[in-house]
Amino acid sequence: MHLQNTKILIIDDDEDVLTALRLLLKSKVKEVVVSKNPNRIQNLMEATAFDLVILDMNFNSLVNTGNEGIFWLNRIKEINPEIDVILITAYGDIDLAIRSLKEGASDFIIKPWQNEKILNAVQALVEKKKKQPKLNLNSENPIIGDSPAMENVFVKLKKVAPTDANILILGENGTGKDLVARAIHDNSLRKNKPFVKVDVGALTETLFESELFGYKKGAFTDARADRKGRFESAHGGTLFLDEIGNIPLRQQARLLTVLQNRQVTPLGSNESIPIDIRLICATNLSIADLADENTFRKDLIYRINTIDFTIPALRERESDLNLLANYFVDFYSQKYSKGSLSMSPEFLKKLKGHPFPGNVRELQYVLERAVIMAEKASLAADDLTFSAIEKPLKADVQKETNLDAIERNTIYAVIEKNNGNITKSAKELGITRAALYRRLNKYEL
Ligand SMILES: Nc1ncnc2c1ncn2[C@@H]1O[C@H](COP(=O)(O)OP(=O)(O)OP(=O)(O)O)[C@@H](O)[C@H]1O
């Protein structure tokens, strides 16, 4: 938020004060609306997404205790808990100032004021809003979060990013594993070298080798020219292997050999190529599931897991939900030119009541949709609809014994995993695209 984009509402029963403040602020900010009547606050706030309210504390009351100001302050905060309110009073009553700050006012100004003081107060609040709490790292995409779990991630990340240690990132789908992998690279000594991501879980056995290790012209029927593998492309930089938990044992053995020898041999070649990569792997399996010897080699786990990061599910990080929700609402309000939308208390309550099986990715989608659908400056509970595409939480899936429900849940899970890509999902489910579409219709997905 910048000062020139800020919308301010001023409520004061003194016409002279309104005129003076309007004149002072009009040329500096985007919009100034003034009213003598505090009863109009609700309507005005519904019509315009204000960023700031300047509110008089003393309306026509017989006794100037400022109570009326506190009453209207509370009303404003009920309508939009995020909005900043600066209170004005003619009485330098420090107790009242403290009380109003406790009740949620952002600042307090005493009449008669100096224009500079008001401008400074407005400017300071706008600046404060501009600073999204985020990881102070040089990464293009900020990682938002201030939960203890994310604070730990940030501390560890800063510590290990500059080393060449292999890293394993654990967490459910959509928790931000990709983002963390990217931030590690961006804060490493390899930041100016390539960052190469491969979703190894989605590769078939033949593709696995050609994609990772490359091939020579003529190595197989379709190999019409030499092609570099991803290991080679990542030389000097970072290789990020996503969904590592899903690769079959045979491919795990191939991977282990490459990591041990630090060289790859492209298909159809006799020569091995030395590789210098920093390896980051990610999986949505828990470390206990990953360590099941029937599905994953222990020696490979040790090799890829010098340091591990666990990103908790969003439902376990309530304060992050708040921050992320604000961040995405601001982001999409700007993207879709919706002014600065705010979240009504009912909207926030509904948001907090949802378990978000799809984690931050799901949150991002539902908020984008809510912003697009929003008709008023304050997002209403009805603007929030949860996507049927998200799979229910595992505990719910396991309770399910009805075959149709199991099929429906599996389809959800696979489509979610493939980011809505029908071709990939059909392939993974072992059915044709047409068969998948038939089932989508059947289950009204
Ligand atoms: N802490 C965060 N701050 C900001 N954006 C986030 C955060 N966590 C996740 N996101 C966003 O949520 C989406 C999903 O994140 P990401 O792809 O990193 O998750 P993931 O764990 O790698 O998912 P998957 O396991 O499905 O690959 C992305 O758009 C990402 O930018």
The ligand as an SDF file (V2000), in Angstrom:
LIG
                    3D

 31 33  0  0  0  0  0  0  0  0999 V2000
    4.3920  -19.6890    3.3600 N   0  0  0  0  0  0  0  0  0  0  0  0
    3.9570  -19.3400    2.1420 C   0  0  0  0  0  0  0  0  0  0  0  0
    3.9210  -18.0530    1.7780 N   0  0  0  0  0  0  0  0  0  0  0  0
    3.4520  -17.6840    0.5560 C   0  0  0  0  0  0  0  0  0  0  0  0
    2.9960  -18.5420   -0.3460 N   0  0  0  0  0  0  0  0  0  0  0  0
    3.0050  -19.8430   -0.0470 C   0  0  0  0  0  0  0  0  0  0  0  0
    3.4930  -20.3190    1.2180 C   0  0  0  0  0  0  0  0  0  0  0  0
    3.4020  -21.6560    1.2260 N   0  0  0  0  0  0  0  0  0  0  0  0
    2.8980  -22.0190    0.0460 C   0  0  0  0  0  0  0  0  0  0  0  0
    2.6470  -20.9380   -0.7350 N   0  0  0  0  0  0  0  0  0  0  0  0
    2.0460  -20.9400   -2.0740 C   0  0  0  0  0  0  0  0  0  0  0  0
    1.1890  -22.0800   -2.1470 O   0  0  0  0  0  0  0  0  0  0  0  0
    1.3310  -22.7650   -3.3760 C   0  0  0  0  0  0  0  0  0  0  0  0
    1.8160  -24.1890   -3.1180 C   0  0  0  0  0  0  0  0  0  0  0  0
    3.1410  -24.1500   -2.6080 O   0  0  0  0  0  0  0  0  0  0  0  0
    4.2690  -25.1780   -3.0750 P   0  0  0  0  0  0  0  0  0  0  0  0
    4.1130  -25.5360   -4.5300 O   0  0  0  0  0  0  0  0  0  0  0  0
    5.5800  -24.6520   -2.6410 O   0  0  0  0  0  0  0  0  0  0  0  0
    3.8310  -26.4210   -2.1700 O   0  0  0  0  0  0  0  0  0  0  0  0
    4.4050  -27.9000   -2.2050 P   0  0  0  0  0  0  0  0  0  0  0  0
    4.4460  -28.3290   -0.7960 O   0  0  0  0  0  0  0  0  0  0  0  0
    5.6650  -27.9560   -3.0040 O   0  0  0  0  0  0  0  0  0  0  0  0
    3.2490  -28.6540   -2.9580 O   0  0  0  0  0  0  0  0  0  0  0  0
    3.3250  -30.1010   -3.6930 P   0  0  0  0  0  0  0  0  0  0  0  0
    3.6840  -31.0970   -2.6410 O   0  0  0  0  0  0  0  0  0  0  0  0
    1.9120  -30.2640   -4.1710 O   0  0  0  0  0  0  0  0  0  0  0  0
    4.3320  -29.9700   -4.7840 O   0  0  0  0  0  0  0  0  0  0  0  0
    2.3080  -21.9550   -4.2040 C   0  0  0  0  0  0  0  0  0  0  0  0
    1.5830  -21.0800   -5.0230 O   0  0  0  0  0  0  0  0  0  0  0  0
    3.0990  -21.1760   -3.1750 C   0  0  0  0  0  0  0  0  0  0  0  0
    3.5760  -19.9820   -3.6920 O   0  0  0  0  0  0  0  0  0  0  0  0
  1  2  1  0
  2  3  1  0
  2  7  2  0
  3  4  2  0
  4  5  1  0
  5  6  2  0
  6  7  1  0
  6 10  1  0
  7  8  1  0
  8  9  2  0
  9 10  1  0
 10 11  1  0
 11 12  1  0
 11 30  1  0
 12 13  1  0
 13 14  1  0
 13 28  1  0
 14 15  1  0
 15 16  1  0
 16 17  2  0
 16 18  1  0
 16 19  1  0
 19 20  1  0
 20 21  2  0
 20 22  1  0
 20 23  1  0
 23 24  1  0
 24 25  2  0
 24 26  1  0
 24 27  1  0
 28 29  1  0
 28 30  1  0
 30 31  1  0
M  END
$$$$
